[in-house]
Amino acid sequence: MGVYSIRIPPEIKKEMDMMKDEINWSEEIRKFIKNKIEERKRRKVLQEVVSYIQTLPEAPEGTARKLVREDRDSH
């Protein structure tokens, strides 16, 4: 496993030390980092999808109405 070192203000470190029996800080920080990475990946994919959709041609006027009507009539 790799090591990543950070500096935190002394008052935060003091509070973390007071809670060290209740909270596994290493695990919490790993979870936070993993979640942040996944969030960024999802955001990037969403941006790519939106960019792709913007390149698609627009449907002719009335297409949605026509498709809904066809679907309703088929039941």
Secondary structure, 3 states (H helix, E strand, C coil): CCCCCCCCCHHHHHHHHHCCCCCCHHHHHHHHHHHHHHHHHHHHHHHHHHHHHHHCCCCCCCHHHHHHHHHHHCC
